[in-house]
Amino acid sequence: MLCDAGGLDDIFRQLADWGCHNWNLVSPTPWLPWIWASLDRLAGLGARLPVVYNTSGYESLATLRECAGRVAVYLTDLRYADPVTAGAASAADDYVDKARTALLEMVRQTGPLRLDADGLAVRGTIARVLILPGRAAEAVASLRWLRANASEVAVSVMAQYMPAHRAMDSGAPWNRGVTKAEYALAAEAVADLDFETGWMQEFGGTPPEDNLIGFRMPSGAAAVGGRTMLENCE
């Protein structure tokens, strides 16, 4: 759907009027100048909500530094730990360096994850690590890197990979889901690394909001499940 500046203002205002807890921007990078201009206009009218920046992690430092002071929560990915895999799967062999550098900037801006009394994220960075078929060792490598370099990050380990579109015809391992052995490898790493805050999706392929297992939640935090951490509209 296309809209002009006024239309974008109306969308954001309507979300606030509906009682949404945040403005969740999914892959917003190409449209940031218009988004920030719209939110600035609304702020002048007294409409403010926390901004969630939902990204693949392939971001430049210049872009993220322009987000400083505007973004409350970063929801980012560490999809790969090997440039060869990143090049083959996403035609971006520089993904690993970019995503890790970007994540450190996000953490610098937001600090550790903070929740309100209802268990909703109000500030911080959450790193998603997707277990990929035949590449579970890369998920483990990403978890180890996070523990060594950004231990305050909340970690979301996902096992929901399902082949679609061209992956169906790409051959092994991309044309299959994650095996129990691959899942177990990542689960063992999660247990060994002793992250303070995070979630691990159960094995089985059901929607992620239905099978999140919280581990070592901060004292007083609400139980994790459904869309508790980042739910939008009531």
N, C-alpha and C positions, 0 to 999 in steps of 0.2 A: 504494500500500500504506500502510495506517495502522498506527501502532504507538505504544505508550505510552513514557514516559521510559526505562523499563528496556529496552524493545525497541530504542530508538535507541542506548542504550549498547552493546547487544549487536552492533548493526550496525557501529558504529565499532570495537569491540574485534575483531570478526571480520576486518575489513579490515586491521587491524594484524597480526593473527595470520597472515593470508595472505601477508604480506610486501609489502604495498602501500607505495609510497614516500611517499605523502601522502594526506591527506583532501581530496578535490577536491569542493568544494561548488558545485553548479550552480544558479544563480538562488536562493540561499538566504535572501534578505532577509526574507521573511515569517516564517521559522521560526528566526531567529537566537537569540531568548531560550532556546529549547529546545536548540538546537545547542550554544551556549556552556555551558549548564548541564551537558549531557552530557559535553562535552569536559573541563570542570573536574572532574567526578567521575572520569573516566578518568585524568586527570593525577594525581589523588590516589592512584591505584592504580599509577602508574608507566607508564601507556600514553600515549605522546606521538608524534605525527607532525606534519610541517609541514602547515599549512592552506593550500589554494589556494582563492581566492575567485573564482569563475567567473561573470561578470556581463555584462549588456547595457550597463553603464555608466550606466544611469538610476538613480543612487543619490543619497541626500541626504548632506550633510556630517555631519549628526548621526549617521547610521547608521555611516558610515565611521570616524568618530572613536571609536565604541564598539568597532570592530574593531582599533584600534591595539594592537600588542603581541600580537595573536592570529593575524593573517594573515601568512603568510610570503611568498606570491606572489599578486599580483592579475593575473587574466586578464580584461581588459576590452575593450569595444568602443568605437569611434568610428564609428557607423553612418551618420551624416549630418553635413553641414557647413552645411546650409541649413534654417532653421526651417520653411520652407514644405514642403520634402520630408518632414521629420520629422512634420509635422502630417498630411500626406496619407497617408504610409505607416504611421505608428504612432500617430496621434492624440495626438502629444506634441510640440507646436511649441516647447516649452521644452527638448527633448532636447539640443540642441547645447550650450547653456550648462551644463546639469546634467552632462552626460557629461564635458565638458572640465574643469569645476571638480572633479568627482569624481576624474578622472585625476590632476590635480595633487596632490590630497590623498593618493592612493595612492602616488605617487612620493615625496612627503614622508615617508611612513611607511616605505617599503621601500628607497629608493635604487635604484641601477642593478641590472640583472639579475646574479645570481651563480650559478655552476654548481659542482657538486661534481666530484670526479675522474672520475665516470662520465658527465658531461655533463648531469646532471639539474638542473633549476632548484631552488634552495634559498631564494632570496630575490629580490625585485624585482617589477617591473611589466612586463607584456607587453600592448601595445595592438594589437588586431585592427582592420584597416581593410578592409571589404568593398567591392569594386568593384561598384557597382550599375548595371544597364542604363539607359542614358540619363543617368547621374549620375556618370560617371567623373571629371568635373571636381571633384565633391565629395570623392572619395577623394583627389585631388591636394591639395585645400584642407586636408583633415585631415592629410595627410603634412606639408605645409608648416607647419601650426600645431604639430605635434609637434616638428618640427626646430627651430622658433623658441622653443618654450616648455618642452619636455621631451625634449631631445635624448638623454638617457641612457636613455630607454625603449627596450626591445626591440620592434621592429615586425613584425607578421605581416600581410602584404597578401594578401588572399584573392580568388580569382576564381571561386568555386564557386556563385555565385547561380544558382538554378534556380526557376522559378515553381511555386508549389504552392497548393492550396486556392483562396482568393478571387483570388489574383494571376492565376490562369489566365483569369479572366473580366474582369480589370480593364482590358484594353486595353494598348496600347503606353505606356511601354516595359516595364511590369512583367510582361507575359506572355511574355517572351523571356529568353534568357540574355545574358551579356556578349559583345560582339563583339571581334574581334581588335584593331580600332582603339581601342576603349575600354581594353582590356588594355594595349596599347602605350603609351597616354597615362599610365597609372599606373606602368608599368615605367620609362618615361623619367624620371618624377618621382623614383622610388626611386633611380635612378642619379645624378641631378643633385644630390639632397639629401645623399647620402653618409652615410647612417646607419651607426653603428658596428656595431650588432647587429640581426639580423632575418632574415626569411624572406619569400620571395615565391612564391606558388603558381604553378605553370606553367599556361599556358592549355590547356584541353582538357576540364575537367569531371570528371576522375577524382577519387577520394576524396583529401582534402587530405593524409592521412598518407602517400600514395604519391608525391607530387610536390612536395615542398618544396625550394626552392633557397635555401641559406644564403648570406648575403653579409656579408663582413667579420666573421667570427666572432672572439670574443676569443681571444687567444693561448692555446693549450693546450686549447681547448674541443673537445669531441667533435663529430664531424660531425653535422649536423642531418638527421634523416630519421626516418620512422616516428613513434613517440611519444617520441623521445629526451628532449625537454625536460621534458615533464610526464607521462611515462608513470606509470601507477598501480601495478597489480599485476604481478609478474613472471610 
